[in-house]
């Protein structure tokens, strides 16, 4: 019985650990006066300019074509057309898409709205539609510190389920062991 209580305690500590917030530090690469952050977009390696002034994640039409041709995105991810204001004040057309998963230093951002700029050489910007999903952040030179980094809800649910499955296995083992010993003695 003491072992059962110990195991249950360990399960609760594991669940509390998953719910706890942690801090993640990412070294960004300075290139041509801007900081770039390595990411995986639906599994494709990319580097985005970390741009707190951009309202959304933005990719060029050539990058969008690459993602589409290599099955990183599909026609179902295209959500429509729109207009964007650029940093120099111009209004340009864009295509709205949803990126199912942007992974940054092991953190997953799901269903991130993005714009595809019609310019084939438009810069890749990690804007507010992704940054807001990171939570509280701090910038220290080339270091991006995500203050409230935690496992997202989908990953947290899967990890909690693993803990519950382990507990169920543990209970079955001890129940069978108890039955065996009661039969023998």
LINCORGI-V378623 format. One record per residue. N is the residue number from 1. SS is DSSP state (A for helix, B for strand, O for the rest). NEAR is the number of other C-alpha atoms within 12 Angstrom. D_FIRST is the distance of its C-alpha to the first C-alpha in Angstrom with 2 decimals. Layout:
((N & SS & NEAR & D_FIRST) (N & SS & NEAR & D_FIRST))
//
This chain:
((1 & O & 11 & 0.00) (2 & A & 9 & 3.80) (3 & A & 14 & 5.37) (4 & A & 19 & 5.03) (5 & A & 14 & 6.37) (6 & A & 15 & 8.60) (7 & A & 22 & 9.86) (8 & A & 21 & 10.60) (9 & A & 16 & 12.36) (10 & A & 19 & 14.25) (11 & A & 25 & 15.35) (12 & A & 18 & 16.69) (13 & A & 16 & 18.44) (14 & A & 22 & 19.95) (15 & A & 22 & 21.27) (16 & A & 18 & 22.67) (17 & A & 18 & 24.31) (18 & A & 26 & 25.98) (19 & A & 21 & 27.31) (20 & O & 17 & 28.57) (21 & O & 19 & 32.21) (22 & B & 20 & 33.65) (23 & B & 21 & 37.14) (24 & B & 25 & 39.01) (25 & B & 24 & 42.34) (26 & B & 28 & 44.86) (27 & B & 21 & 48.08) (28 & O & 26 & 50.86) (29 & B & 20 & 54.01) (30 & B & 18 & 57.30) (31 & B & 14 & 59.98) (32 & O & 8 & 63.44) (33 & O & 12 & 62.39) (34 & B & 21 & 59.32) (35 & B & 27 & 55.63) (36 & B & 28 & 54.06) (37 & B & 32 & 50.42) (38 & B & 29 & 49.10) (39 & B & 29 & 47.24) (40 & B & 26 & 46.34) (41 & B & 37 & 47.77) (42 & O & 27 & 46.27) (43 & O & 20 & 45.87) (44 & B & 24 & 49.42) (45 & B & 19 & 49.88) (46 & B & 26 & 51.97) (47 & B & 29 & 52.97) (48 & B & 37 & 53.66) (49 & B & 33 & 55.57) (50 & B & 39 & 53.17) (51 & O & 27 & 55.32) (52 & O & 24 & 54.10) (53 & O & 19 & 57.49) (54 & O & 27 & 57.14) (55 & O & 24 & 55.92) (56 & O & 35 & 54.30) (57 & B & 42 & 53.44) (58 & B & 44 & 56.74) (59 & B & 38 & 57.71) (60 & B & 27 & 61.09) (61 & A & 26 & 62.46) (62 & A & 20 & 62.58) (63 & A & 31 & 58.86) (64 & A & 38 & 58.10) (65 & A & 22 & 60.22) (66 & A & 20 & 58.36) (67 & A & 28 & 54.97) (68 & A & 23 & 56.37) (69 & A & 13 & 58.05) (70 & O & 14 & 54.92) (71 & O & 17 & 52.57) (72 & O & 26 & 50.68) (73 & O & 27 & 51.86) (74 & O & 20 & 53.33) (75 & A & 19 & 55.91) (76 & A & 15 & 53.10) (77 & A & 26 & 52.31) (78 & B & 24 & 55.85) (79 & B & 21 & 55.96) (80 & B & 18 & 59.61) (81 & B & 17 & 62.35) (82 & B & 19 & 62.90) (83 & B & 17 & 64.78) (84 & B & 25 & 63.67) (85 & B & 19 & 65.31) (86 & O & 21 & 65.55) (87 & O & 15 & 65.57) (88 & O & 8 & 69.38) (89 & O & 8 & 69.74) (90 & O & 10 & 70.52) (91 & B & 14 & 69.06) (92 & B & 20 & 67.98) (93 & B & 20 & 66.59) (94 & B & 30 & 63.09) (95 & B & 28 & 60.72) (96 & B & 30 & 57.31) (97 & B & 32 & 54.34) (98 & B & 33 & 50.55) (99 & B & 39 & 48.72) (100 & B & 25 & 45.39) (101 & B & 29 & 43.63) (102 & B & 36 & 44.78) (103 & B & 32 & 42.50) (104 & B & 37 & 43.11) (105 & O & 24 & 41.14) (106 & O & 21 & 38.15) (107 & B & 33 & 38.31) (108 & B & 30 & 39.25) (109 & B & 35 & 41.68) (110 & B & 28 & 41.95) (111 & B & 22 & 45.06) (112 & B & 32 & 47.37) (113 & B & 32 & 50.86) (114 & B & 42 & 53.60) (115 & B & 43 & 57.37) (116 & B & 40 & 59.48) (117 & B & 34 & 62.71) (118 & O & 26 & 65.78) (119 & O & 22 & 66.90) (120 & O & 18 & 65.91) (121 & O & 15 & 65.58) (122 & O & 24 & 63.76) (123 & O & 30 & 61.17) (124 & O & 35 & 57.47) (125 & B & 37 & 55.96) (126 & B & 42 & 52.36) (127 & O & 29 & 53.06) (128 & A & 25 & 51.32) (129 & A & 30 & 49.82) (130 & A & 38 & 47.51) (131 & A & 38 & 47.47) (132 & A & 25 & 46.24) (133 & A & 31 & 43.19) (134 & A & 36 & 42.33) (135 & O & 25 & 41.78) (136 & O & 19 & 43.02) (137 & B & 25 & 45.00) (138 & B & 21 & 47.05) (139 & B & 20 & 49.91) (140 & B & 14 & 50.83) (141 & O & 16 & 53.70) (142 & O & 21 & 52.47) (143 & B & 20 & 48.79) (144 & B & 31 & 47.07) (145 & B & 25 & 43.95) (146 & B & 28 & 41.69) (147 & B & 19 & 39.97) (148 & B & 22 & 37.48) (149 & B & 32 & 36.61) (150 & O & 28 & 33.47) (151 & O & 32 & 32.32) (152 & O & 26 & 34.26) (153 & A & 18 & 32.67) (154 & A & 17 & 33.05) (155 & A & 19 & 31.41) (156 & A & 23 & 28.68) (157 & A & 16 & 27.84) (158 & A & 16 & 27.71) (159 & A & 22 & 25.42) (160 & A & 25 & 23.01) (161 & A & 18 & 23.10) (162 & A & 18 & 22.24) (163 & A & 26 & 19.10) (164 & A & 21 & 18.13) (165 & A & 15 & 19.03) (166 & A & 19 & 16.93) (167 & A & 25 & 13.82) (168 & A & 18 & 14.86) (169 & A & 16 & 15.41) (170 & A & 22 & 12.03) (171 & A & 21 & 10.50) (172 & A & 15 & 13.31) (173 & A & 16 & 12.79) (174 & A & 20 & 9.29) (175 & A & 16 & 10.65) (176 & A & 14 & 13.73) (177 & A & 14 & 12.28) (178 & A & 15 & 10.52) (179 & A & 13 & 13.95) (180 & A & 12 & 15.84) (181 & A & 11 & 14.35) (182 & A & 11 & 14.86) (183 & A & 9 & 18.31) (184 & A & 8 & 19.19) (185 & O & 7 & 18.32))
//
